[in-house]
């Protein structure tokens, strides 16, 4: 069982010990250096000798989560790309600095005097940074506006995203990932299509035609999203490969269609990041207003609510605590960046990446979680400017157990081998049938040339281990089987039980594995 200590743990001592240890060392204090500890070190060293790691950089640290005792260390202070394991830092900082009860509020305001049912001015849809805003929420806001007696707007519908800055993409994010749902433009006013909560995206549904050679039917969700299609997706022969591609031309919302879908394949879906997400949200809201009998004279455009504008309706998101599970379990990049910018706005008055990451670093400093140097420039780990160490990650894992928000944070981590996607998350298909199944709660992190895992291993003997392993710089076979075997060994199993490669085909929503297997991001 997981036990929570009632005092701060000796994080600095564990970190100092880790930093001084050579690769593979497993120190103890007096008689605590047991044969079991030596066996663990020997097994882990053997794993890291795998030829899949030839030429790669490997950093790992394992500690007792309750005492901070270092059980294994291998270059724990090496600065490496963390990929999405960085989300553990962002999540902890958000819970600490914003609080588990923090909500994001979207408002509709009247920017002009009202005469009966007419507003003589603009109507404003003002974003509050909600990464979970659904079309149904906009429909509910339109319902409230109509219920307030508004029937006509003499001006335009303004999309107000001024809560944060207008920088849409994180530092060094790849230019050719801009259509990918895992690399959305970040805006304080944005829309998602389902409860995976990928902000700034639309969903494209492709349905095969009636016969081979016919165009596939194409529709977008939400239907009112102001996008247009160029090209087509063909219907291929029954049993043919699915080669359909939906892309977006840079600088607008023209979606490019190509390839084919098999005639017997049934509908399939693609999630696409849009350009100018605030305007897309406003376009969907304009359609909702029209459905509810509210006529807006001018088309949607970007603008800011003037001082004194009257609030007609508002929608609050679920509390931050409820967003932790989709954020961490599904490795949601959009939520990560919303949290960083919101931290900057709430704590420093500026909703920017620089301001937000500065406040995150302040949190780490105050908590004494700076055993090594590091660099964080975004919330998700998508940027290749980020650098983290196994020492800092394990220090955070130990510290988090002392915080009042720990249960929320811990329960939001992916769980190894759990077939329920809402529980297993990015570990759903990993380590099944091993000692790690249900016992390893950890955050994954994968990009081209990067694979990582950081979290907890709950052993059958009741001991909880905190661990982090970062692998960078591989170009051949994926090291994921080695990483999984590492976690299985920590959970009390045999390191030889995990030798399966990542799947050749990956789910459209498993972007981390796609990055690893297809080397596309």
Order of alpha helices (4+ residues) and beta strands (2+ residues): alpha-alpha-beta-beta-alpha-beta-beta-alpha-beta-beta-beta-beta-beta-beta-beta-beta-beta-beta-alpha-beta-beta-beta-alpha-alpha-alpha-alpha-alpha-beta-alpha-beta-beta-beta-alpha-alpha
